[in-house]
Amino acid sequence: MENKTRITGLAVGMALLVSSAVPLSAGDVQNYTDTTELTEHLKGKLKSISALTKSDSLPVFYLFLDTFYNPAEGVKCVLETRRGREEKYSDKNGEVLFWVPRSQRSKVKFNAYCSQPVNHYSSAMGCVPIGDSTEVVNLGFFGSIRLILKLMRETRQAPLKMSYGMPEIEGEGIRVLYPEKYKSEAEVILEHEKKCKAVIDSILRMRLMPLKVVIEEEQAPFGLHFDGGWWTTARMQSGFVLGTLPHEWVETSLGVIYLDVTSDYSTRWIGDGLANYTMFEIEKRYHPIGLSYLHNEEWSGYDPEKTYDLKTWKGGDVTDLGGGRSVGMFGYLIAPYFWAKVVEKSGNPQLIPQFLEELRASENKSSDTAIAILSRLSGLDIASELVITGSELRENFGRYWPSPDTATGSDE
């Protein structure tokens, strides 16, 4: 596989994502007496999709998971339009797919019936090359507007790509779908993600969402994917398989199961921080060359005169991918360092799993609550530990993730 330097969390493409997690009512196993009304949710989803594509038929994809975030099979879904009524059940992967005529997108009714509490998710994702990471970070306001307009033009003409019906292999909550001729590549990805999962389990011991990876037949300039998962090509890159995929797997699972990212945007030090912390540990073991870009001391973030407060690191958006000037994109290095430092200073190798479990059980999942929990468990002043200088980072970062010249481990 190829090596490729990148900052995880910022791909050389732009993702367009529509997702939700809403508890459904429990109904009678035989009669499905309880109904969850999803009509308004679906109308909003179709409105978003119709703005992305000119397609005459709009895909409606839902993923249903139980309260342990395992696939929920057999959820009955009924879609009604003026053209008729269609009934389907979620499959063994908890997935269901409908197609709605574009002309009927505002005239739909959609209900889900189930026999257990479940959550539902839906997504739409696309990727278009927009330049290297430096270019993306320095877009500025007007550059961001130009990027948005470019994406809008690209998406309207983009083909819709679906993975339904493709062969697949699976194991340990990981599925890899592939064109027939790429079975060997799919097997390689599955084995790599199993190794990544073992590292995640050893460090975080957290609940994970199912991971779905789809190999494309060929790479188009732009494509819209409406049935979930992370899409890649058969010409895999180590940085994606051993870096981006585990990062996004951890970050997505944290956002859905442990955090409330819709109401508190200042928990990025947890989500992206732990995702990159885990990714660095995976790369240290299996892809040490991927750590090389972390040791570029010409980066302004290594300026010993600078001070960063991770409490101010907000979730990014298309006009500010860095999430605020105080920390910016350098947070992808500072936040993992914070976690490595805190675990070491606490002397408790199980600190992160204990912290995550308490945070998951807490009704209040704000950054302040997380700081209080972590302070109590670690015996440290976490609010102070979250303030890190450039000189501290420069002096200590290599102790946790050495440069490839001194690192030991395999490489792809």
ZIZIQUI-V243740 format. One record per helix or strand. SS is the DSSP state (a for helix, b for strand). FROM is the first residue (numbers start at 1). LEN is the number of residues. If there is no record, write none. Layout:
ss: [SS SS]
from: [FROM FROM]
len: [LEN LEN]
This chain:
ss: [b b b a b b b b b a b b b a a b b b a b b b b a a a a b a b b a a a a b a]
from: [2 22 35 39 57 71 76 84 95 102 109 118 125 133 140 159 167 174 180 211 222 230 237 238 268 288 300 307 310 317 320 328 351 367 382 387 390]
len: [1 2 3 14 10 1 6 6 7 3 5 4 4 5 18 3 5 5 24 6 4 4 1 21 19 8 3 3 3 1 1 19 11 12 4 3 11]
